[in-house]
């Protein structure tokens, strides 16, 4: 199951900025000691344009958890991206 939304934010130098939120829940295709591994993630991010809308910087933060057979794993992911259009 995955859900997400992208909302247009204020315009920066004539180009729109974006805010994104998402949620994912799934089981992984492998197991641990015969138990299924479940994974959940919650994420959010922003995209800010510059160079008159020909480039953008994307920033995202994600919190993920996995669990199986009594073991738990938790992680934070930080993502930074740069997009340039010719």
N, C-alpha and C positions, 0 to 999 in steps of 0.2 A: 504494500500500500504506500503510495506516495502522493502528497498534496503540496501544492505550492501556489504562491501568488506574487505577482509583480505589479507594483503601483508606481505610476508616474509621479515624480516629485517636481520641485520647482525647476524652472528653466535657468540654465547657466550659460551665458553668452549665446543665447538663442537656441540652445539644444536642451532637451529634457534630461533630467537626472532620474534614476530609478532606485526603488527600494524593493528588496526581495526577501521573502520568508518561505521556509519549506519544512516539511516533516516527512520522514521515511521510516517504515517498519517492515522488516522482512526476516525470513529465515535464510541462512546461508546454505550453499549446496554441499556442505561437508558437515560432519558431526564430530563430537568429542565423547569418547566412551559410550557410543551408541545413543547419545543425546543430541537433539537438534540445537544448532547455534542460532540464537535470535539476536537481531541487531536493530537498534533504533537511533535515529539522528534528527536533530533539530538544528536548523541553520537560518542565518539572516545575513544580508549584505546590502551594499550600496554601490551604485555605478554613477560616477561623476564625469561629465564630458568636459573637454577642453580643446583648444586649437580649433575654435569655431565648429565643434561637433565632429571633427575628423579624427579625434582620438578620445579615449576614455580610460579611466582608472577604475578597476573593480576591487572592492574590499569585501571579504566575507569571513564569518566566524561560524564554526560548526561544533556542536557537542554530540559525541557519539558514544553509545554504550553497547556492549556485547555481553551475552551471558549464556552459559551452558554447563551442565554437570556440576553446579555449585560454584563455578568460577565466574568472576565478573571482570570486565575490562572497560575502562572509561578513558576517553581522550578528548582533547580540544584540538581543532584544526583551524589555522589561520591561513587565509589565501589572499594573495595580492596579484592582480593581473593588469596588463597594459594592452590595449587594443589600438591599432593605428590603421586607418583607411587611406589608401593613396588618393 
